[in-house]
Amino acid sequence: MARTKFKPSKLTLFIGLFLTGCIFLLLPQNVTSKVNFAFIDIFDYFLNMGSSAQRPAQNASGTYVSRQEYLRLQTAYANLEAQYAEQKKQIEKLSKIRLTEPDPSTGLVIAKVVNRKEHQLIISRGSKDGLHSGQYVLGDNSVIGLIEQVSDEISSVRLITSSACKLPIKISAPEINAYFNGTIQGDDNNGARIMNIPKKYSIKTGNAVYASEKAGFLASMRIIGQISKCALGKKNAIVWDLEVKPVYDFESITDVAVVVLKMPEFK
């Protein structure tokens, strides 16, 4: 006698699966979790066959750290990355200044501007970095002032626009291939003045003004600005009354370079 094959209808399958699902839904969580883990243990090998073939094998003996330690290391890495970026910027700035410095004995100390006052800057370097009063300060590759006061870690810079800042200069006269010596002094505004230059000297608006070399402070001439006004003196018509416009922009300066000359060693 032929055996009858049991073939459940679609409705029977649906009702059976529905009831099974309801039973699992009503079971306690500890029972269903055991079933879940049992399923993973049984079929884990087959489920991971595809993914394990696509990625390289990981070192099972790797060292793992806690989340707290991971966050600490991530923070330390972020700080180091920021410091590296800042040092890279400083090196780039120093390299640009070096390109314009003909004397290899000139040392340059890069400093950040941490505060601004009227005709004065406060910078982030001090005596610990070899700074002392009277040293020349560069900004945008031009002389912008002199170191005035120094503490261990910070210093003040008296800008070229201050009447308290005086230094020897040379005025370029390219028409006759010459330089005229003088002294520059700030006008307590946005520029500086050069007084008592004899009228016989051929000076015109636009002529470049340089800081003169000074033993122990500046090895070679450095640009300060340009003659912005050239007129005969009001009190004395035989001398020039010259006004100078610095080439640097006070508001845009965020870093400066202090010229620190290496003194020769005598044996």
MARKE-74459 format. One record per residue (C-alpha): residue number from 0; x, y, z. Coordinates in nm, 4 decimals. Layout:
N
<pt i="NUM" c1="X" c2="Y" c3="Z"/>
...
***
This chain:
267
<pt i="0" c1="0.0000" c2="0.0000" c3="0.0000"/>
<pt i="1" c1="0.1477" c2="0.3303" c3="-0.1064"/>
<pt i="2" c1="0.2542" c2="0.5664" c3="0.1707"/>
<pt i="3" c1="0.0695" c2="0.8968" c3="0.1837"/>
<pt i="4" c1="0.3060" c2="1.1971" c3="0.1799"/>
<pt i="5" c1="0.2281" c2="1.4617" c3="0.4357"/>
<pt i="6" c1="0.2123" c2="1.7960" c3="0.2615"/>
<pt i="7" c1="0.0958" c2="2.0782" c3="0.4900"/>
<pt i="8" c1="-0.0923" c2="2.3594" c3="0.3336"/>
<pt i="9" c1="0.0351" c2="2.7187" c3="0.3327"/>
<pt i="10" c1="-0.2203" c2="2.8118" c3="0.5951"/>
<pt i="11" c1="-0.1018" c2="2.5315" c3="0.8237"/>
<pt i="12" c1="0.2623" c2="2.6475" c3="0.7871"/>
<pt i="13" c1="0.1684" c2="3.0066" c3="0.8601"/>
<pt i="14" c1="-0.0292" c2="2.9145" c3="1.1723"/>
<pt i="15" c1="0.2512" c2="2.6867" c3="1.2940"/>
<pt i="16" c1="0.5236" c2="2.9480" c3="1.2473"/>
<pt i="17" c1="0.3040" c2="3.2162" c3="1.3985"/>
<pt i="18" c1="0.2415" c2="3.0062" c3="1.7119"/>
<pt i="19" c1="0.6147" c2="2.9241" c3="1.7383"/>
<pt i="20" c1="0.6992" c2="3.2940" c3="1.7178"/>
<pt i="21" c1="0.4434" c2="3.3754" c3="1.9896"/>
<pt i="22" c1="0.5923" c2="3.1062" c3="2.2148"/>
<pt i="23" c1="0.9475" c2="3.2546" c3="2.1722"/>
<pt i="24" c1="0.8080" c2="3.6019" c3="2.2343"/>
<pt i="25" c1="0.6530" c2="3.4933" c3="2.5668"/>
<pt i="26" c1="0.9565" c2="3.2975" c3="2.6864"/>
<pt i="27" c1="1.1807" c2="3.4627" c3="2.9558"/>
<pt i="28" c1="1.4865" c2="3.6530" c3="2.8293"/>
<pt i="29" c1="1.7378" c2="3.4178" c3="2.9890"/>
<pt i="30" c1="1.5894" c2="3.1272" c3="2.7887"/>
<pt i="31" c1="1.5831" c2="3.3119" c3="2.4552"/>
<pt i="32" c1="1.9399" c2="3.4396" c3="2.5088"/>
<pt i="33" c1="2.0588" c2="3.0806" c3="2.5570"/>
<pt i="34" c1="1.8912" c2="2.9839" c3="2.2309"/>
<pt i="35" c1="2.0548" c2="3.2828" c3="2.0590"/>
<pt i="36" c1="2.4040" c2="3.1915" c3="2.1829"/>
<pt i="37" c1="2.3498" c2="2.8261" c3="2.0925"/>
<pt i="38" c1="2.2592" c2="2.9283" c3="1.7382"/>
<pt i="39" c1="2.5760" c2="3.1449" c3="1.7151"/>
<pt i="40" c1="2.7954" c2="2.8599" c3="1.8447"/>
<pt i="41" c1="2.6506" c2="2.6146" c3="1.5930"/>
<pt i="42" c1="2.6528" c2="2.8327" c3="1.2812"/>
<pt i="43" c1="2.9365" c2="3.0794" c3="1.3622"/>
<pt i="44" c1="3.1866" c2="2.8992" c3="1.1349"/>
<pt i="45" c1="2.9541" c2="2.9084" c3="0.8321"/>
<pt i="46" c1="2.8460" c2="3.2694" c3="0.8967"/>
<pt i="47" c1="3.2088" c2="3.3956" c3="0.9101"/>
<pt i="48" c1="3.3421" c2="3.2009" c3="0.6125"/>
<pt i="49" c1="3.2806" c2="3.4869" c3="0.3646"/>
<pt i="50" c1="3.3934" c2="3.7739" c3="0.5841"/>
<pt i="51" c1="3.7128" c2="3.6027" c3="0.7026"/>
<pt i="52" c1="3.8192" c2="3.5444" c3="0.3415"/>
<pt i="53" c1="3.7865" c2="3.9179" c3="0.2637"/>
<pt i="54" c1="3.9839" c2="4.0671" c3="0.5536"/>
<pt i="55" c1="4.3383" c2="3.9867" c3="0.6692"/>
<pt i="56" c1="4.3738" c2="3.7784" c3="0.9788"/>
<pt i="57" c1="4.4116" c2="3.9835" c3="1.2975"/>
<pt i="58" c1="4.6669" c2="3.9167" c3="1.5624"/>
<pt i="59" c1="4.4789" c2="3.7246" c3="1.8295"/>
<pt i="60" c1="4.7480" c2="3.8087" c3="2.0805"/>
<pt i="61" c1="4.6978" c2="4.1882" c3="2.0361"/>
<pt i="62" c1="4.6938" c2="4.4171" c3="2.3380"/>
<pt i="63" c1="4.3633" c2="4.5766" c3="2.4243"/>
<pt i="64" c1="4.3136" c2="4.8783" c3="2.6524"/>
<pt i="65" c1="4.0159" c2="5.0139" c3="2.8386"/>
<pt i="66" c1="3.8014" c2="5.2862" c3="2.6844"/>
<pt i="67" c1="3.9308" c2="5.5356" c3="2.9397"/>
<pt i="68" c1="4.2916" c2="5.4586" c3="2.8477"/>
<pt i="69" c1="4.2041" c2="5.4765" c3="2.4763"/>
<pt i="70" c1="4.0522" c2="5.8244" c3="2.5205"/>
<pt i="71" c1="4.3595" c2="5.9363" c3="2.7160"/>
<pt i="72" c1="4.5928" c2="5.8166" c3="2.4412"/>
<pt i="73" c1="4.3739" c2="5.9737" c3="2.1735"/>
<pt i="74" c1="4.3862" c2="6.3097" c3="2.3556"/>
<pt i="75" c1="4.7655" c2="6.2879" c3="2.3933"/>
<pt i="76" c1="4.7983" c2="6.2071" c3="2.0213"/>
<pt i="77" c1="4.5779" c2="6.5047" c3="1.9263"/>
<pt i="78" c1="4.7951" c2="6.7359" c3="2.1404"/>
<pt i="79" c1="5.1160" c2="6.6030" c3="1.9833"/>
<pt i="80" c1="4.9691" c2="6.6465" c3="1.6364"/>
<pt i="81" c1="4.8828" c2="7.0108" c3="1.7160"/>
<pt i="82" c1="5.2343" c2="7.0712" c3="1.8536"/>
<pt i="83" c1="5.3874" c2="6.9158" c3="1.5422"/>
<pt i="84" c1="5.1778" c2="7.1414" c3="1.3172"/>
<pt i="85" c1="5.2831" c2="7.4480" c3="1.5181"/>
<pt i="86" c1="5.6534" c2="7.3505" c3="1.5055"/>
<pt i="87" c1="5.6231" c2="7.2940" c3="1.1307"/>
<pt i="88" c1="5.4812" c2="7.6462" c3="1.0886"/>
<pt i="89" c1="5.7640" c2="7.7925" c3="1.2982"/>
<pt i="90" c1="6.0258" c2="7.6109" c3="1.0880"/>
<pt i="91" c1="5.8666" c2="7.7386" c3="0.7661"/>
<pt i="92" c1="5.8687" c2="8.0972" c3="0.8970"/>
<pt i="93" c1="6.2274" c2="8.0637" c3="1.0144"/>
<pt i="94" c1="6.3301" c2="7.9246" c3="0.6752"/>
<pt i="95" c1="6.1767" c2="8.2238" c3="0.4949"/>
<pt i="96" c1="6.3645" c2="8.4668" c3="0.7182"/>
<pt i="97" c1="6.6867" c2="8.2686" c3="0.6705"/>
<pt i="98" c1="6.6610" c2="8.3150" c3="0.2942"/>
<pt i="99" c1="6.6991" c2="8.6910" c3="0.3438"/>
<pt i="100" c1="6.9785" c2="8.6705" c3="0.6044"/>
<pt i="101" c1="7.3236" c2="8.6736" c3="0.4418"/>
<pt i="102" c1="7.5227" c2="8.6243" c3="0.7649"/>
<pt i="103" c1="7.5220" c2="8.2596" c3="0.8864"/>
<pt i="104" c1="7.6283" c2="8.3683" c3="1.2371"/>
<pt i="105" c1="7.2920" c2="8.5367" c3="1.2910"/>
<pt i="106" c1="7.0687" c2="8.3471" c3="1.5304"/>
<pt i="107" c1="6.6927" c2="8.3957" c3="1.5151"/>
<pt i="108" c1="6.4549" c2="8.3271" c3="1.8017"/>
<pt i="109" c1="6.0926" c2="8.2904" c3="1.6899"/>
<pt i="110" c1="5.8340" c2="8.4253" c3="1.9367"/>
<pt i="111" c1="5.4579" c2="8.4597" c3="1.9439"/>
<pt i="112" c1="5.2844" c2="8.7915" c3="2.0083"/>
<pt i="113" c1="5.0858" c2="8.7366" c3="2.3283"/>
<pt i="114" c1="4.9678" c2="9.0941" c3="2.3862"/>
<pt i="115" c1="4.9556" c2="9.4333" c3="2.2170"/>
<pt i="116" c1="4.9797" c2="9.7799" c3="2.3629"/>
<pt i="117" c1="5.0230" c2="10.1233" c3="2.2106"/>
<pt i="118" c1="5.3437" c2="10.1051" c3="2.0033"/>
<pt i="119" c1="5.4450" c2="9.7931" c3="2.1964"/>
<pt i="120" c1="5.4254" c2="9.4143" c3="2.1684"/>
<pt i="121" c1="5.4582" c2="9.1505" c3="2.4389"/>
<pt i="122" c1="5.6227" c2="8.8325" c3="2.3068"/>
<pt i="123" c1="5.6516" c2="8.4768" c3="2.4396"/>
<pt i="124" c1="6.0321" c2="8.4575" c3="2.4762"/>
<pt i="125" c1="6.2647" c2="8.5931" c3="2.7437"/>
<pt i="126" c1="6.6107" c2="8.5775" c3="2.8959"/>
<pt i="127" c1="6.5958" c2="8.1962" c3="2.9058"/>
<pt i="128" c1="6.5992" c2="8.2090" c3="2.5252"/>
<pt i="129" c1="6.8969" c2="8.4451" c3="2.5033"/>
<pt i="130" c1="6.7012" c2="8.7712" c3="2.4744"/>
<pt i="131" c1="6.8183" c2="9.0994" c3="2.6237"/>
<pt i="132" c1="6.7478" c2="9.4690" c3="2.5894"/>
<pt i="133" c1="6.8449" c2="9.6400" c3="2.2634"/>
<pt i="134" c1="6.8149" c2="9.3391" c3="2.0321"/>
<pt i="135" c1="6.6501" c2="9.3950" c3="1.6939"/>
<pt i="136" c1="6.3080" c2="9.2442" c3="1.6289"/>
<pt i="137" c1="6.1885" c2="9.1376" c3="1.2823"/>
<pt i="138" c1="5.8338" c2="9.1077" c3="1.1549"/>
<pt i="139" c1="5.7419" c2="9.0341" c3="0.7938"/>
<pt i="140" c1="6.1207" c2="9.0227" c3="0.7272"/>
<pt i="141" c1="6.1632" c2="9.3877" c3="0.8292"/>
<pt i="142" c1="6.2875" c2="9.5603" c3="1.1456"/>
<pt i="143" c1="5.9818" c2="9.6523" c3="1.3520"/>
<pt i="144" c1="6.1427" c2="9.7540" c3="1.6804"/>
<pt i="145" c1="6.3812" c2="9.6756" c3="1.9647"/>
<pt i="146" c1="6.3640" c2="9.4547" c3="2.2715"/>
<pt i="147" c1="6.2929" c2="9.6886" c3="2.5630"/>
<pt i="148" c1="6.2363" c2="9.4866" c3="2.8811"/>
<pt i="149" c1="6.3052" c2="9.1186" c3="2.9445"/>
<pt i="150" c1="6.1907" c2="8.8669" c3="3.2055"/>
<pt i="151" c1="6.2622" c2="8.4942" c3="3.2183"/>
<pt i="152" c1="5.9814" c2="8.3948" c3="2.9811"/>
<pt i="153" c1="5.8396" c2="8.7096" c3="2.8151"/>
<pt i="154" c1="5.9723" c2="9.0351" c3="2.6708"/>
<pt i="155" c1="5.8390" c2="9.3700" c3="2.5531"/>
<pt i="156" c1="5.9146" c2="9.5117" c3="2.2091"/>
<pt i="157" c1="5.9229" c2="9.8889" c3="2.1549"/>
<pt i="158" c1="5.7959" c2="9.9427" c3="1.8025"/>
<pt i="159" c1="5.9618" c2="10.1652" c3="1.5441"/>
<pt i="160" c1="5.6552" c2="10.3934" c3="1.5546"/>
<pt i="161" c1="5.7211" c2="10.4900" c3="1.9194"/>
<pt i="162" c1="5.9067" c2="10.8136" c3="1.9966"/>
<pt i="163" c1="6.0980" c2="10.6130" c3="2.2588"/>
<pt i="164" c1="6.2521" c2="10.4030" c3="1.9804"/>
<pt i="165" c1="6.5617" c2="10.5461" c3="1.8115"/>
<pt i="166" c1="6.8119" c2="10.3621" c3="1.5947"/>
<pt i="167" c1="7.0708" c2="10.4341" c3="1.3261"/>
<pt i="168" c1="6.9543" c2="10.3989" c3="0.9667"/>
<pt i="169" c1="7.0676" c2="10.4238" c3="0.6073"/>
<pt i="170" c1="6.8624" c2="10.5815" c3="0.3293"/>
<pt i="171" c1="6.9063" c2="10.4258" c3="-0.0106"/>
<pt i="172" c1="6.9745" c2="10.6591" c3="-0.3055"/>
<pt i="173" c1="6.9764" c2="10.4220" c3="-0.6054"/>
<pt i="174" c1="7.0148" c2="10.7082" c3="-0.8560"/>
<pt i="175" c1="7.3673" c2="10.7720" c3="-0.7347"/>
<pt i="176" c1="7.4286" c2="10.4228" c3="-0.5938"/>
<pt i="177" c1="7.4799" c2="10.5496" c3="-0.2376"/>
<pt i="178" c1="7.3422" c2="10.5378" c3="0.1173"/>
<pt i="179" c1="7.2941" c2="10.8320" c3="0.3539"/>
<pt i="180" c1="7.3319" c2="10.7808" c3="0.7292"/>
<pt i="181" c1="7.0806" c2="10.9118" c3="0.9781"/>
<pt i="182" c1="6.8729" c2="10.8366" c3="1.2875"/>
<pt i="183" c1="6.5097" c2="10.7315" c3="1.2859"/>
<pt i="184" c1="6.2589" c2="10.8019" c3="1.5630"/>
<pt i="185" c1="5.8922" c2="10.7058" c3="1.5925"/>
<pt i="186" c1="5.6232" c2="10.9736" c3="1.5558"/>
<pt i="187" c1="5.3867" c2="10.8114" c3="1.8118"/>
<pt i="188" c1="5.1399" c2="10.7598" c3="1.5304"/>
<pt i="189" c1="5.1703" c2="10.5126" c3="1.2421"/>
<pt i="190" c1="5.5157" c2="10.6012" c3="1.1170"/>
<pt i="191" c1="5.8546" c2="10.7501" c3="1.2014"/>
<pt i="192" c1="6.0699" c2="11.0560" c3="1.1242"/>
<pt i="193" c1="6.4263" c2="11.1165" c3="1.0140"/>
<pt i="194" c1="6.5578" c2="11.4561" c3="1.1138"/>
<pt i="195" c1="6.8562" c2="11.6727" c3="1.0224"/>
<pt i="196" c1="6.9513" c2="11.5142" c3="0.6906"/>
<pt i="197" c1="7.1291" c2="11.7856" c3="0.4865"/>
<pt i="198" c1="6.9406" c2="11.9178" c3="0.1866"/>
<pt i="199" c1="7.2392" c2="11.8517" c3="-0.0374"/>
<pt i="200" c1="7.1633" c2="11.4801" c3="-0.0203"/>
<pt i="201" c1="6.9474" c2="11.3604" c3="-0.3075"/>
<pt i="202" c1="6.6500" c2="11.1987" c3="-0.1309"/>
<pt i="203" c1="6.3098" c2="11.1302" c3="-0.2829"/>
<pt i="204" c1="5.9745" c2="10.9882" c3="-0.1788"/>
<pt i="205" c1="5.9819" c2="10.6101" c3="-0.2134"/>
<pt i="206" c1="6.3497" c2="10.5672" c3="-0.1224"/>
<pt i="207" c1="6.4068" c2="10.2640" c3="0.1009"/>
<pt i="208" c1="6.5114" c2="10.3077" c3="0.4648"/>
<pt i="209" c1="6.7258" c2="10.0389" c3="0.6283"/>
<pt i="210" c1="6.8383" c2="9.9686" c3="0.9834"/>
<pt i="211" c1="7.2164" c2="10.0060" c3="0.9864"/>
<pt i="212" c1="7.4525" c2="9.7300" c3="1.0901"/>
<pt i="213" c1="7.5320" c2="9.7440" c3="1.4606"/>
<pt i="214" c1="7.8114" c2="9.5420" c3="1.6205"/>
<pt i="215" c1="7.6713" c2="9.2734" c3="1.8489"/>
<pt i="216" c1="7.3103" c2="9.3407" c3="1.7444"/>
<pt i="217" c1="7.2645" c2="9.3437" c3="1.3652"/>
<pt i="218" c1="7.5120" c2="9.1911" c3="1.1201"/>
<pt i="219" c1="7.3668" c2="9.3366" c3="0.8001"/>
<pt i="220" c1="7.1221" c2="9.6059" c3="0.6896"/>
<pt i="221" c1="6.7525" c2="9.5288" c3="0.7207"/>
<pt i="222" c1="6.4608" c2="9.7104" c3="0.5613"/>
<pt i="223" c1="6.2424" c2="9.9293" c3="0.7858"/>
<pt i="224" c1="6.0228" c2="10.1141" c3="0.5398"/>
<pt i="225" c1="6.0105" c2="10.3809" c3="0.2713"/>
<pt i="226" c1="6.0227" c2="10.7585" c3="0.2619"/>
<pt i="227" c1="5.6577" c2="10.8666" c3="0.2535"/>
<pt i="228" c1="5.7143" c2="11.2426" c3="0.2726"/>
<pt i="229" c1="6.0151" c2="11.4530" c3="0.1810"/>
<pt i="230" c1="6.0033" c2="11.8251" c3="0.2663"/>
<pt i="231" c1="6.2361" c2="12.0994" c3="0.3790"/>
<pt i="232" c1="6.2541" c2="12.1473" c3="0.7548"/>
<pt i="233" c1="6.0105" c2="12.4016" c3="0.8986"/>
<pt i="234" c1="6.2666" c2="12.5379" c3="1.1438"/>
<pt i="235" c1="6.5699" c2="12.4914" c3="0.9246"/>
<pt i="236" c1="6.5364" c2="12.5024" c3="0.5452"/>
<pt i="237" c1="6.8804" c2="12.3517" c3="0.4822"/>
<pt i="238" c1="6.7820" c2="12.0085" c3="0.6141"/>
<pt i="239" c1="6.5203" c2="11.7536" c3="0.5118"/>
<pt i="240" c1="6.2186" c2="11.6708" c3="0.7222"/>
<pt i="241" c1="6.1528" c2="11.3093" c3="0.6268"/>
<pt i="242" c1="5.8612" c2="11.0846" c3="0.7165"/>
<pt i="243" c1="5.8883" c2="10.7052" c3="0.6956"/>
<pt i="244" c1="5.6127" c2="10.4492" c3="0.6471"/>
<pt i="245" c1="5.7077" c2="10.1059" c3="0.7893"/>
<pt i="246" c1="5.6622" c2="9.8124" c3="0.5528"/>
<pt i="247" c1="5.5004" c2="9.5906" c3="0.8179"/>
<pt i="248" c1="5.1325" c2="9.5812" c3="0.9112"/>
<pt i="249" c1="5.0968" c2="9.6099" c3="1.2899"/>
<pt i="250" c1="4.7621" c2="9.4290" c3="1.3051"/>
<pt i="251" c1="4.8711" c2="9.1306" c3="1.0940"/>
<pt i="252" c1="5.1842" c2="9.0434" c3="1.2931"/>
<pt i="253" c1="5.1321" c2="8.7321" c3="1.5072"/>
<pt i="254" c1="5.4935" c2="8.6067" c3="1.5187"/>
<pt i="255" c1="5.8265" c2="8.7864" c3="1.5342"/>
<pt i="256" c1="6.1932" c2="8.6881" c3="1.5080"/>
<pt i="257" c1="6.4494" c2="8.8314" c3="1.7480"/>
<pt i="258" c1="6.8035" c2="8.8687" c3="1.6103"/>
<pt i="259" c1="7.0447" c2="8.6996" c3="1.8526"/>
<pt i="260" c1="7.4001" c2="8.7254" c3="1.7234"/>
<pt i="261" c1="7.6474" c2="8.4543" c3="1.8143"/>
<pt i="262" c1="7.9472" c2="8.6235" c3="1.9681"/>
<pt i="263" c1="8.2855" c2="8.5017" c3="1.8374"/>
<pt i="264" c1="8.4952" c2="8.2898" c3="2.0717"/>
<pt i="265" c1="8.8555" c2="8.3983" c3="2.1186"/>
<pt i="266" c1="9.1133" c2="8.1370" c3="2.2106"/>
***
